[in-house]
Amino acid sequence: MARSQDPFSKLHKRSLRIAKLQSIRALLEWDLETYLPKAAGGFRSDQLELLAEEIHKELTSNSYKKALNNFIDIETGKIQGDYPPHLQKAAKEYRKNYLQEMKLPTSFVKKFTKTTSTALPAWDQAKKTNNFSLFAPHLEKIVLLCKKKADLLGYKEHPYDALLDLYEPDLTVKTLTPLFNELKTALTSLLAQIKQKPLPSPLTGHFPKEAQDKLSSYILEKMGFSKETSRLDLSSHPFCTGIHPLDIRMTTRIDPSCPLSSLYSVLHEGGHGLYHQNLPIEHYGTPLCDAISYGIDESQSRLWETIIGKSRAFCHFIHPTLQQLFPEALSHLSTEELYKKVNRVIPSEIRVESDEVTYSLHIILRFEIEKELIEGTLSVKDIPEVWNEKMQTYLGITPSYASKGCLQDVHWAMGGIGYFPSYTLGNLLAAQLFSTIKKAFPDWDKKVQQGEFSFLSTWLKEKIHCHGKLYTASEVIQQVTGKPLGVKDYITYLTEKHL
Ligand code: CO
């Protein structure tokens, strides 16, 4: 049978078309966050809606179904013919994606989109005016729709599992709950001990944008990025989107009163960027050229941002560059002072401003609230009160306003219940990877101090990136670190560093 005639190739031809449509959607979304003239916002929504419709139509068409069914039996999951292991895995992923798409009727998807697009401006207004009651009726609808979504998608034990599965295909409430409880106990006790120690002052001064731009380019170059295949732009919230392995878009945000915010955003988004750049391009258009899960993706960004970027070795490496770029503000700053300042631990009301010790407590709080909302044991109107109680218990602070409390994140307004745990999984896994990296490269800190990062990017590429979605999250974690995901390495890392 000629290669172009076999069932896989026929299906690939179709899914390649879908991947291209999805990449156009990602590009339009990138543009929306970076360069789109304000007045074109409405037109951009129309364009995105059109693309979403086209993608859905293509995926749910009879001819796509036929092409898929010739490769793998949609009913039974039996692969039709002899294929190498990577194509067998691709077949299973194709089927899973298809079944997921078919489980949500078009009418439901439309209703969900409509509800969240109305909720977003309401959330924005509620946040601006610090008035939770403006957002509450929208959130009630979103919670109901998410429950409905869980029912449509199906689950074995807990409705939240169905939502979690959209981000972390391997995880359930049953595995997550004991992990998060262990973490909560360890982090609150660690935090109590850190609070006994003197708090270093924050970095202050004036840090011109031009010099910060130079710093960003320098960091990305050191991480191994080329301007031939990637870009860095500005947006109000930093993000990274892989349009294609040869087209990586990252953004940062410049604060002239502190260069650290952009420095660490660049390291973070760069970590995502390397992952997407190194995905197996030869499988583009198949599910194999995707990131494994949001948590694995986040482990890449957190490894670069916090574990490497906030290490003493990295401070030694970047200190002379910082002094050269910002001579007025930093001429008297020693390397050790820099290290202390970038590792300040102070509970914040705001998740995205949190340090590596308190960050996961913010996530655990959100996970607990989401789970209860989906179970029906917590009603939307009680969120502000429960939020503040938990903030007080876990972090020892009570948010001054709802906008600095339960209104701070956009995720719920977007319908993204189930997303938050991925952030903490990223932290846990980053620390677990780091334990392995330290064994593989006992002189890792000497390399980092000299600005030599290729050992790390090559290792990550070979161990994780280049396999794409060939393995599941738990398979990769076991293969690379020799054990399942746990909290031990993360707690050890934080304790050794901060106590
Ligand atoms: Co990230």
Residues whose N, C-alpha, C, O or C-beta is under 5 A from the ligand:
A	BS01	CO	E298 S301
